């Protein structure tokens, strides 16, 4: 198992001091109250509550199961097959469709590789 950083929404009542802000915290008129990356203190959490902000995004770590290389390669091959099926009617001369095909393929393979 390995860990990866994620950004998750947390109710302000559940935010722990020393948490790190994952996205800018905006006020009711979209002004930046706290910048991404700020380490929260109990005073900052209390101030955010008083402003009426109910949820903020914080950085967290998540356990990720690692696939063995053979299973990873099999999943990538399945992606290739599925992408080919979905784009089988697209003309190879259609640059937009071929570009989308490549984007989808790389996106899905990236999701597999990153374990998401």
Beta strands, then each sheet from edge to edge (+ up, - down):
strand 1: 2-11
strand 2: 25-26
strand 3: 32-34
strand 4: 55-64
sheet 1: 1+ 4-
sheet 2: 2+ 3-
end
